[in-house]
């Protein structure tokens, strides 16, 4: 039973940390890509969920890609970059390949295109639009993060495990409290038993000492009676001897 409780405790801790990490990743991705002017990063890397297949076969919708901050002046034709742009009249982050670079008076502009698109992107971007350079991917993880961003996904992956963990912790606290009460009651019972045993031992010693004293008293009385008997015999013999002496005279 104790091994089962220990295993459940370890499992609950692992699940809690998994939920915390997932929640932290979800929160970071939401915050990282939700600001129109600034994209957050960890150690220079920003994770993003791919929303279309415009870059197939390099990566696909549902993948999670990682964008690394870079110096725009180091970019070359063929590099895959993430950049700020406008798609359907809305702010968006897009990740496409650079197909052309133009430089005028030290000012660079970039033409980008999705590997799976037939034409280049409509908007020309500049250095200030560049977020970073594509550094790698994890297949399908982006789909999971998109699911997590939904109400159902957040409920199932974040809220429900935390609720289960909370219930387990309450149950654990209750069982620990019960065990502590049992241990306290057992300790009290043991103390009472020890006190009773000590009292019984002391009572036994007293009875033994009393019996020994009574035995010694009886022996002393017997010795005194014997001494009186011997004295009486001696006195009788002495009296008899005196009478015999008087008769002889």
C-alpha positions as CSV (number, residue, x, y, z in Angstrom):
1,X,0.0,0.0,0.0
2,X,2.8,2.4,0.9
3,X,4.5,1.6,-2.4
4,X,1.3,2.4,-4.3
5,X,1.0,5.7,-2.5
6,X,4.6,6.6,-3.2
7,X,4.1,5.7,-6.9
8,X,1.0,7.9,-7.1
9,X,2.8,10.7,-5.5
10,X,5.6,10.5,-8.0
11,X,3.2,10.3,-10.9
12,X,1.2,13.3,-9.6
13,X,4.5,15.4,-9.3
14,X,5.5,14.4,-12.9
15,X,2.1,15.4,-14.2
16,X,2.1,18.7,-12.4
17,X,5.5,19.6,-13.7
18,X,4.5,18.6,-17.2
19,X,1.4,20.8,-17.0
20,X,3.4,23.7,-15.6
21,X,5.9,23.4,-18.4
22,X,3.2,23.2,-21.0
23,X,1.4,26.1,-19.5
24,X,4.6,28.1,-19.4
25,X,5.4,27.3,-23.0
26,X,1.8,28.2,-24.1
27,X,2.0,31.5,-22.1
28,X,5.4,32.4,-23.6
29,X,4.3,31.7,-27.2
30,X,1.1,33.7,-26.7
31,X,3.1,36.6,-25.2
32,X,5.9,36.3,-27.7
33,X,3.8,36.6,-30.8
34,X,1.0,38.8,-29.5
35,X,2.8,42.1,-29.6
36,X,2.9,44.0,-32.9
37,X,6.1,45.8,-32.0
38,X,8.2,43.3,-30.1
39,X,8.6,39.6,-30.2
40,X,9.9,37.9,-27.0
41,X,12.5,35.2,-27.0
42,X,14.4,32.9,-24.7
43,X,18.1,32.9,-25.1
44,X,17.5,34.5,-28.5
45,X,15.1,31.9,-29.7
46,X,11.3,32.3,-30.3
47,X,9.0,29.3,-30.8
48,X,6.1,29.8,-33.3
49,X,3.3,27.6,-34.5
50,X,3.1,27.3,-38.3
51,X,-0.3,28.3,-39.7
52,X,-0.1,27.2,-43.3
53,X,1.8,25.0,-45.8
54,X,3.3,27.9,-47.7
55,X,6.8,26.6,-46.8
56,X,6.3,22.9,-47.6
57,X,8.4,20.8,-47.8
58,X,10.7,22.7,-45.4
59,X,8.0,22.7,-42.7
60,X,4.3,22.2,-42.6
61,X,1.2,23.6,-40.9
62,X,1.1,22.3,-37.4
63,X,4.9,22.2,-36.9
64,X,6.6,24.4,-34.3
65,X,9.5,26.4,-35.7
66,X,12.2,28.2,-33.8
67,X,13.4,31.6,-34.9
68,X,16.8,32.9,-33.8
69,X,17.6,36.6,-33.5
70,X,20.2,37.7,-36.1
71,X,21.9,40.7,-37.6
72,X,19.9,41.5,-40.8
73,X,23.1,42.6,-42.5
74,X,24.3,38.9,-42.4
75,X,21.2,37.6,-44.3
76,X,21.6,36.2,-47.8
77,X,19.4,35.1,-50.6
78,X,18.1,31.6,-49.7
79,X,17.8,32.3,-45.9
80,X,14.5,31.7,-44.3
81,X,13.4,34.6,-42.1
82,X,10.5,35.5,-39.8
83,X,9.3,39.0,-40.3
84,X,6.5,41.5,-39.5
85,X,4.1,42.0,-42.4
86,X,0.4,42.6,-43.3
87,X,-1.8,39.7,-44.4
88,X,-5.4,40.5,-45.4
89,X,-5.1,43.9,-43.8
90,X,-4.1,42.5,-40.4
91,X,-0.8,42.4,-38.6
92,X,1.0,39.1,-38.8
93,X,4.3,37.3,-38.4
94,X,5.3,35.4,-41.5
95,X,8.2,33.0,-42.2
96,X,9.4,32.7,-45.8
97,X,12.5,32.4,-47.8
98,X,14.5,35.4,-49.1
99,X,14.5,35.3,-52.9
100,X,16.0,38.8,-53.6
101,X,17.9,41.5,-51.7
102,X,18.2,45.1,-52.9
103,X,20.4,47.7,-51.3
104,X,20.3,51.5,-51.9
105,X,22.5,53.8,-50.0
106,X,23.1,51.2,-47.3
107,X,19.4,50.6,-47.0
108,X,18.4,46.9,-47.6
109,X,15.0,45.6,-48.7
110,X,14.0,42.0,-49.1
111,X,11.7,40.1,-51.3
112,X,10.4,36.9,-49.8
113,X,8.4,33.9,-51.1
114,X,7.0,30.7,-49.6
115,X,8.6,27.6,-51.0
116,X,5.2,26.2,-51.8
117,X,3.8,29.5,-53.3
118,X,3.7,30.3,-57.0
119,X,4.5,34.0,-56.5
120,X,6.6,36.2,-54.2
121,X,5.0,37.9,-51.2
122,X,3.2,41.2,-52.0
123,X,5.0,43.3,-49.4
124,X,8.7,44.2,-49.6
125,X,10.3,44.1,-46.1
126,X,13.2,46.0,-44.6
127,X,15.7,45.4,-41.8
128,X,13.4,46.7,-39.2
129,X,10.8,44.1,-40.1
130,X,13.1,41.1,-39.6
131,X,12.4,39.1,-36.4
132,X,15.1,36.5,-36.9
133,X,16.3,33.5,-38.9
134,X,14.8,30.1,-39.1
135,X,16.8,27.7,-36.9
136,X,14.8,24.4,-36.8
137,X,11.4,22.8,-36.1
138,X,9.5,20.2,-34.1
139,X,6.9,18.4,-36.2
140,X,3.3,18.6,-35.1
141,X,4.0,20.4,-31.8
142,X,2.5,23.6,-33.3
143,X,-0.9,21.8,-33.7
144,X,-0.8,20.8,-30.1
145,X,-0.2,24.4,-29.1
146,X,-3.0,25.6,-31.3
147,X,-5.3,23.0,-29.6
148,X,-4.1,24.2,-26.3
149,X,-5.1,27.8,-27.2
150,X,-8.7,26.6,-27.7
151,X,-11.1,26.5,-24.8
152,X,-11.4,22.7,-25.0
153,X,-7.6,22.2,-25.1
154,X,-6.9,24.6,-22.3
155,X,-9.6,22.9,-20.2
156,X,-8.4,19.3,-20.9
157,X,-4.6,19.9,-20.8
158,X,-4.2,22.6,-18.2
159,X,-7.3,23.0,-16.0
160,X,-8.3,19.4,-15.6
161,X,-4.8,18.1,-14.6
162,X,-4.4,20.9,-12.1
163,X,-7.9,20.1,-10.7
164,X,-7.0,16.4,-10.4
165,X,-3.7,17.3,-8.7
166,X,-5.5,19.7,-6.3
167,X,-7.9,16.9,-5.4
168,X,-5.1,14.5,-4.9
169,X,-3.2,16.9,-2.7
170,X,-6.4,17.4,-0.5
171,X,-6.8,13.6,-0.3
172,X,-3.1,13.3,0.6
173,X,-3.4,15.9,3.3
174,X,-6.4,14.2,4.8
175,X,-4.7,10.8,4.8
176,X,-1.6,12.3,6.4
177,X,-3.7,13.9,9.1
178,X,-5.4,10.5,9.8
179,X,-2.1,8.7,10.0
180,X,-0.8,11.4,12.3
181,X,-3.8,11.0,14.6
182,X,-3.3,7.2,14.6
183,X,0.3,7.5,15.4
184,X,-0.4,10.0,18.2
185,X,-3.1,7.6,19.7
186,X,-0.7,4.6,19.4
187,X,2.1,6.6,21.1
188,X,-0.3,7.6,23.9
189,X,-1.4,4.0,24.3
190,X,2.2,2.8,24.5
191,X,3.1,5.5,27.1
192,X,0.1,4.4,29.2
193,X,1.2,0.7,28.9
194,X,4.7,1.6,30.0
195,X,3.4,3.6,33.0
196,X,1.1,0.7,34.0
197,X,4.0,-1.8,33.6
198,X,6.3,0.4,35.7
199,X,3.6,0.8,38.4
200,X,3.0,-3.0,38.4
201,X,6.7,-3.6,38.7
202,X,6.9,-1.2,41.6
203,X,3.9,-2.8,43.3
204,X,5.5,-6.3,42.8
205,X,8.7,-5.1,44.4
206,X,6.8,-3.7,47.4
207,X,4.9,-7.0,47.9
208,X,8.1,-8.9,47.7
209,X,9.8,-6.6,50.2
210,X,6.8,-6.9,52.5
211,X,6.8,-10.7,52.3
212,X,10.6,-10.8,53.0
213,X,10.1,-8.4,56.0
214,X,7.3,-10.6,57.4
215,X,9.5,-13.7,56.9
216,X,12.4,-12.0,58.7
217,X,10.0,-11.0,61.5
218,X,8.7,-14.5,61.8
219,X,12.2,-15.9,61.9
220,X,13.2,-13.4,64.6
221,X,10.2,-14.2,66.7
222,X,11.0,-17.9,66.3
223,X,14.6,-17.3,67.4
224,X,13.4,-15.2,70.4
225,X,11.0,-18.0,71.4
226,X,13.8,-20.6,71.2
227,X,16.0,-18.3,73.3
228,X,13.3,-18.0,76.0
229,X,12.8,-21.8,76.0
230,X,16.6,-22.4,76.4
231,X,16.7,-19.7,79.2
232,X,13.8,-21.4,81.0
233,X,15.5,-24.8,80.7
234,X,18.7,-23.4,82.0
235,X,16.9,-21.7,85.0
236,X,15.1,-25.0,85.8
237,X,18.3,-26.9,85.7
238,X,20.0,-24.3,88.0
239,X,17.1,-24.4,90.5
240,X,17.3,-28.2,90.6
241,X,21.0,-28.1,91.2
242,X,20.5,-25.8,94.1
243,X,17.9,-28.0,95.7
244,X,20.2,-31.0,95.4
245,X,23.0,-29.1,97.1
246,X,20.7,-28.1,99.9
247,X,19.6,-31.6,100.5
248,X,23.1,-32.9,100.6
249,X,23.9,-30.4,103.4
